């Protein structure tokens, strides 16, 4: 299966997404092994640690559907355009991905057909169930990339310069929360042509935001529940601020 949907019939206007929910490698991909150690498959390079738990709890609190990928971003990255050179990574944060080193165009096409495209088809269908849909993409980021400076933010809000209607007021509300360091398009820019938000929100004119939570804060279920509970009312309040 390329994806899981939780709460498809929930009536809320949100669609909560988790593009990097899993580190699973299907058995038909190199026997289910990309050739890197299990410790690397548990790292952020293979998935967004803790993001799935936050997304599922957010969906429950917002009474809205959730879609989660069910394959590792190292197999193929659903948050990239089909023509993006980083669609199938060969090197990520210092780790070489042996099973991707010599992948053919046919090999990429198989992964697109069996994983990437079914995920996006389901995503598009859920997004279209309500004309006033608001998309909230849940991701996580590592506190420090190898050889880089530590990242101070607890939460980053990512958005495109083409549509910051929802994200800017969300940042304002989050910055009012005591004790939080909030990244405004940090730890990286939210504009990536062809990514999931571009494809399902920007091109359709839907309100949207991408939330990145530092993964050491959501590494276990209590942390995931805590952050979902903290974010849900802020998201709801931001609807009014954004005129959504």
Secondary structure, DSSP 8 states (H G I E B T S, - for coil): --EEEE-TT---SEEEEETT------TTTGGG--SS-HHHHTSTTTS-TTHHHHHHHHHHHHT-EEEEE-S-TTT--TTS-TT-TTSS-SEETTEE-GGGTT--HHHHHHHIIIIIHHHHHHHHHHHTT-TT-EEEEEEEE-S--TTS-----SEEEE-BTTB-HHHHHHHHHHHTSTT--EEES-SS-S--TTSHHIIIIITTT-EEEEEEEEGGGSSSHHHHHHHHHHHHHHHHHHHHHTT-
